[in-house]
Amino acid sequence: MSLLTESLSRPGVRATWLACLFFAGFGCLIPFLPVWLEKVHHFSGSQITLVLAVGSLSRIVAGPLTAAWADGRKDRRAPMFLFAGILTLGFGSLWFIQGFALVFVIILLMDVAYWGFVPVVEAALLRLTKFGWPRYGLARGLASAAFVVGSLAVGALLDRFGPWSILAWLFGISALLIVASAWMKPEPVAGDREMPFRERLASGIGMLKNPKFTLLIFSAGIIQATHGYFYAFGSLIWINEQAVSGTLTSVLWGIGVGTEVCFLIFLARWTERFTPETLIVVGGIAAVVRWTALAFLPPVWMLFGLQLLHAGTFAATFLGAIRMIQTMHGDERTPTAQMIYMALASAPAQAFATVISGPLYDWLNASGRASLGYLAMTALAIVGLVLAIMLWLRRDRMIALPA
């Protein structure tokens, strides 16, 4: 019993539990929030993407501001409590709110909180698993596995109880995130926390003066943004155009993220022989192939294979970006660097992809050809791939690790 207690008290284990909870909520939010907005609130495709896109754009301002605020806290748990509290209050209020304007405002605030939580969780995993157990690849893989669990669970609940089960899951997870944040051990922040807020903000934005960092965040950000059409309408296209059930939709999402889990747990160490820049290029190539294939409504059996490419479009791009940011900025500045990456590169690119996705979906869906909207993501992926190749040409030479 004492051994179990000792294992659970490890900082890396606590960070892993926090990450697993967060991604169990993410596994519901990404595939099923659009379904909830359409089925419960009867939002159109344009309204759905307006909600998602403005939320992304808000992070351009909110990201650097929250990063500068978090930099001034003496305890790394402070942003965890803030974001978890916003999410819990937001999802709780949505039980009682109707009307586009009010739902829009609430989801806008929660979008900032959800995406603000991402770099906090990622940085905690990187920092607390560096020297102990579990190691980062395993911890991050388990978090991705929790995404699969969340997606599968909510898919089954959706078929059984209807779309309100989506909101119930998200509210419960958000409340548990407050508990998990309190369970994390207090972590004093090293360095001078007394720097004025304005100087901390300028320091974060000043990271863009490094041309390699700028090229990194925009190449990875654009490749990640190509998931926009898939995240907003992938489930709807499968359900409406290909008669895929809610359960099978969850299975398909689970396969994609399951591939990500296997990549992070079993291949993360092996990929250390490649430069981060190479991993981002691989992600760009996978994105071009994946979205082009999905555009032409492949048979259901082929969807299983295409979902495996999530290991490239997400996992390889993510791992390359996170390693490069950690190498360039170290433990103390990695959360800020990630927030700048998400706010000034990922968020605008994602917002652009989402904005064009809504009207494109409405226009193509009227004629039963909504899947052709994926070709817009192919074009965006090509842009990201070109930038990734430019980044690769600037890469630092590495000595290959022994097998």
Secondary structure, 3 states (H helix, E strand, C coil): CHHHHHHHCCHHHHHHHHHHHHHHHHHHHHHHHHHHHHHCCCCCHHHHHHHHHHHHHHHHHHHHHHHHHHHCCCECCHHHHHHHHHHHHHHHHCCCCCCHHHHHHHHHHHHHHHHHHHHHHHHHHHHHCCCCCCCHHHHHHHHHHHHHHHHHHHHHHHHHHCCHHHHHHHHHHHHHHHHHHHHCCCCECCCCCCCCHHHHHHHHHHHHHCHHHHHHHHHHHHHHHCCHHHHHHHHHHHHHHCCCCHHHHHHHHHHHHHHHHHHHHHHCCHHHHCCHHHHHHHHHHHHHHHHHHHCCCCCHHHHHHHHCCHHHHHHHHHHHHHHHHHHHHHHHHHHHHHHHHHHHHHHHHHHHHHHHHHHHHHHHHCCCCHHHHHHHHHHHHHHHHHHHHHHHHCCCCCCCCCC
